[in-house]
Amino acid sequence: MPDDYLSLNELAAPEPLQSSQQETSQRREAAEQPPKKNSSRRGSKDSVHHDGRESSDLYDIPDDFANLDELASPAPVQNPREGHIYSQDFLEEERSQEQDYERDIEEGSGENGHSRAPVDEAESEAETKTQISRASKFATELYVVSYLITFSILGTLARLGLQALTAYPGSPVMTSELWANFGGSIIMGFLSEDRKLFRGHGQDRNDEMDKSRREEADDSQETVETMVQNDNHSQEDPEKASIELRNRHNAMKKTIPLYIGLTTGFCGSLTSFSSFIRDVFLQLANQPPAIPLRSGSVSDSSRNGGYSFMAVLAVIILTVCLCLSGLKVGAHLGIALERLLPSFPKFLTRKVFDRCAVIFAWALWIGAIVMAIWPPDRPSGPVAPPGMSWAQEIWRGRVLFSLVFAPLGCILRFYASIRLNSLISSFPLGTFTVNIAGTVILGIFWDLQHSPPGAGGGRVGGGLVGCQVLQGVQDGFCGCLTTISTWVLEMTALKRKHAYIYGGISISVALVFLVVIMGSLVWSRGVSAAVCS
């Protein structure tokens, strides 16, 4: 082969998928060590000082929060410095460690399922710590739910806004949620890889952990010498020390309610799996898109089954590949902007944001409900022009009803994830369940909204207000109940075989449900335009 052939990047570039280097010394050391507990669980245990006093600067994350894949999944870019030795962690490994932790807890309990009674002062002190941590867990969960309410409403507003901005005559994108799904995936990748926004939050905790380990080893000179040797070894190997520091930071930031609200709340609500599958079915059934790009765009011409199949593949490939690349782009942005981004002050996040979020979230939700009852563009409303009628009111159908139902879907997805995701390590059952359930609900409500008038001229879904409520459930509840950003994050974190199985089954099962639910109406009685469209 001529030497200048090496100038071809097809020959000189390394493989896109480089092996995980199981033979490296770091991998062997990790394999020889006992299974570590999940990082979120370690964070909950470190939230209490070693002397039994609770730290007001630390959160006590409930144990089941570790089942959120937004917290358990490894970073999308696991070789940020582009080193020659590449190793990769998988979500299955995190789940296996979680199951080992649960098994250890069960084996340490008595025959009746209760821990044995304390017999000395150490166990009594541990019981006191547990009582303290329970109060902190309640506060932490209250902060998390409040952030979920706030960011689910903001994410829904952003998604509806992107729909309005990208629906214009001549738009090259015929799917309603592509921009929102792509943007949410970018933000998810950025937050997963970012090491700057919450940098100041883990300094005290790392110092506490080191101090606690050294105090516990006071009576063992051999242990102290071992720790000193490990510290010297870390100083000699800066790359290993950097990896350890990065892992500590990732474990720390995933115990912060604001981070959970941004990933599970905002990114999960900005993206929508159910709307993505609805767009796939509309192409399969040769129906107009969910958001018409121009008035009178409904075409009477139909395409054959082969063209419909190609249209289905186009929507699936475009959405999935664009969201996967958006996740990587966001992660690369997090690495590139590390030196430019500011850090949230710890006191601002934990003393101001958390407490204000509790009040702001519920006030925002109640405000959306009040505005849905008395919309601003109602007749005689503050923004209604003279002579306006109720038939011309559009705020409730386009925005307000969606904001009312959005927190319900986001909170339900959150608790379904922490209950179900850990059941099967290679298949995130919680995310799969909410994505399928939200798609089924959207299909049912879409049928009610587009059913043709009956013999008496009435509609199954009711009049204008009924149509607006159905639209609000689809955009708000179903849009926040289902998520694309978490779905693509899970697929990048799973092993290759499991990722293809999980992604393929999710799309196939959801599309089959819509073929049965929506297809039974489209291919039998036909559909009519929604009253509130």
Phi, psi and omega in degrees: 000131179300148183297326184287352175296336180292349175288344176289123180293338176296337180260325186273334185290145176290169181295144178298326180245105181262143187298159185277007173054058181296340184273358182291155183296325180295321178293320180294320178296320179293324180290330181284337181282154177293157182301134180272155178282161180298144185298323180293325178289323176297323179296325181290328180283332181277000183281357177242135181294161183290341180268009175094354180270139182280140177266125180285349181267356183242151178264150174248090183291129175303149186301322185286352175295339179295346180279352176289124181289339173295336179261327185274335185292140175295166180296145180299327178248106184262008175226064189295330180270006178054045177289163183285330179266120185243128176231150186227137173260157182232154180296327179299324179293319177297319180292322178296320177295324177295317179294323175298321179296315178299321180293322178295322179295317181293320180291333179277356179269163180285179182295329182272007179088002180249148177293151182293154185291147180293138181240353179216180184292328181297314180290326176296320177295322178296322178294322177297319178299319180299318179296322178293318184293331179296318177296319179293325178296321179297315179297318180297316180294325176296318177298316183297312181297322179295318176295322179298318178298312182298309186283338174292321177292316179294320178295321177295318176300317179295320180295315179294324177294319177295325176299315181293324182287329187260000176261094182218157181300131180083011180295136179284349182256121182259002179255143189283334190250007187297314181296317180294318179295320178294315179295319178295325178292322177297314181294321178297316178296321179296313181293324180293327184262343185297138177231019185243321187299323182247028186297319184287355185278338187256002183296310182296323182292319178296319177297320179297318181296316179295318180295318180296318180295323181288323179292325179291339182260014183298325185274358183235103181294327180296320180294320179298315179298322179296320179293321178296318178298320179295321178296317178296323179293323179294323178293326179287335182243085183296329180295318178293320177296323178295319178296318179296319179295321179295319179295322177297318181294317179297321178293325182288313186292336179281000173258005183265125180303325179298321178294318178297319179296322181290318183279300182290322184278295187287306182296318180294330180272332176292327179260155183216118177284322182295319179292326176298315179291325176299317178296324177297315181294320180299325175289323178295320182272004181056044177258158177295155181298163182299328177241104180302136182276343176206156180293139181069029183276357179291122183262141177276344181279142180244151178258162181282174184297327179295318178293323177296321178296319177295324178293322177297313179299323181296316181293317182294311182296315182298314184290311184295312182293321181292321179289321176297317177291327176297323177298317179291319179299317177298320178295320178294324176296320178299324179286318185290326185265012185301321183278347184260334185283145173279167176252142176290125175299141183298318182293328180292319181288314190269338180257335184248301185300313184299313184287323178290330181297325181298316181285315185295319184297310183290326176295321179295318180293315179297321177299321177295321178295317180297318180291330176291328178285317179238079183295149182296333181263020175291161175304133185068013176282173185294335182244011182277131176288163179300140178077015181283145178246168180296333181292340180267357181285132186230348186300317184296316183290326184271329188228304198294314179297327177295320180291330179292319184270346185299310181300327180298315179294320181293315180295320178297320177296321180298311182285329175294324180292315183286345177267328191247337188296333184273357184290320180235115187294327183265003182213103181295092187291327181295309179297320178299317182296313181291325178295318179289316181298316179296324178293319178296315180297318179298319179297319179296314182289330175294320177299314179299325183284329187248012177292136179291156180301147179279191182297327181274003180087356180274159180254148179296320182275005180087190182273216185296312182294319178299319178296321179293321177296317178298320178293322178295323177293319180294311183283323184271295185292306182292323180296324179271337177289326180256157185211143173261323185298314177293324181298313180288329176296320178294321181293325176286336182272336180282161172295156192304313181297313181294326180295316179294320179295314182296312180294317181294317180293321181299311181292317184295311182295317180296318180293323177298318178299317180290327175298320180287315187282302183281326180295328178298332177272315185296317186264010176240287183269340185088171183236159175233162180294143179294146181299325185264012182286000000 
